Amino acid sequence: MKIEHVALYVNDLEGAREFFARYFGAKSNELYHNPKTGFRSYFLSFEDGARLEIMNKPDMPETGHKTFRTGYIHLALSVGSRERVDELTARLKADGFEITSGPRVTGDGYYESCVRAFEDNLVEITV
């Protein structure tokens, strides 16, 4: 079994698409729009075949983000090497994103950093 894709609701659909394209090389399909419901989405494809669906719908309630809560908490993306983790972390920091941890070796042996990306969503960058 494999996960086919993960989906994420966002307020700024174009901003989220640009974030993943700029920093992680995601390729986007054409915008899907359902005029009856106002639902819009893109599927973002990554080099290894992983896919992320980013979605938006009018009048979505904002629930607020808490770092420690039940449910999905971050998206981890492998960039292939420690050097790439370091480079991308530095680039994100220089572009004004908050680095919440790392780069570091975690207690369970991962080399990673974590960035508070668009709309307070956490993105973990790992080897």
Solvent accessible surface area in square Angstrom, and as a share of the most:
residue,aa,sasa,rsa
1,M,244,1.09
2,K,161,0.68
3,I,138,0.70
4,E,99,0.44
5,H,65,0.29
6,V,65,0.37
7,A,48,0.38
8,L,48,0.24
9,Y,105,0.40
10,V,2,0.01
11,N,88,0.45
12,D,78,0.41
13,L,13,0.07
14,E,86,0.39
15,G,27,0.26
16,A,0,0.00
17,R,78,0.29
18,E,81,0.36
19,F,9,0.04
20,F,1,0.00
21,A,41,0.32
22,R,125,0.45
23,Y,5,0.02
24,F,29,0.12
25,G,44,0.42
26,A,6,0.05
27,K,147,0.62
28,S,46,0.30
29,N,68,0.35
30,E,152,0.68
31,L,69,0.34
32,Y,111,0.42
33,H,71,0.32
34,N,43,0.22
35,P,109,0.68
36,K,193,0.82
37,T,68,0.39
38,G,14,0.13
39,F,40,0.17
40,R,92,0.34
41,S,5,0.03
42,Y,10,0.04
43,F,47,0.20
44,L,1,0.00
45,S,42,0.27
46,F,28,0.12
47,E,184,0.82
48,D,126,0.65
49,G,49,0.47
50,A,50,0.39
51,R,80,0.29
52,L,5,0.03
53,E,20,0.09
54,I,0,0.00
55,M,24,0.11
56,N,27,0.14
57,K,82,0.35
58,P,77,0.48
59,D,143,0.74
60,M,49,0.22
61,P,115,0.72
62,E,116,0.52
63,T,125,0.73
64,G,40,0.39
65,H,79,0.35
66,K,145,0.62
67,T,50,0.29
68,F,189,0.79
69,R,110,0.40
70,T,128,0.74
71,G,63,0.61
72,Y,204,0.78
73,I,59,0.30
74,H,84,0.38
75,L,43,0.21
76,A,50,0.39
77,L,23,0.12
78,S,80,0.51
79,V,35,0.20
80,G,55,0.53
81,S,37,0.24
82,R,121,0.44
83,E,113,0.51
84,R,85,0.31
85,V,0,0.00
86,D,58,0.30
87,E,102,0.46
88,L,0,0.00
89,T,7,0.04
90,A,61,0.48
91,R,98,0.36
92,L,0,0.00
93,K,137,0.58
94,A,90,0.70
95,D,77,0.40
96,G,68,0.66
97,F,52,0.22
98,E,95,0.43
99,I,40,0.20
100,T,54,0.32
101,S,34,0.22
102,G,31,0.30
103,P,52,0.33
104,R,110,0.40
105,V,80,0.46
106,T,16,0.09
107,G,92,0.88
108,D,109,0.57
109,G,56,0.53
110,Y,124,0.47
111,Y,32,0.12
112,E,17,0.08
113,S,0,0.00
114,C,14,0.09
115,V,0,0.00
116,R,60,0.22
117,A,7,0.06
118,F,27,0.11
119,E,56,0.25
120,D,66,0.34
121,N,22,0.11
122,L,20,0.10
123,V,2,0.01
124,E,24,0.11
125,I,0,0.00
126,T,16,0.09
127,V,69,0.40
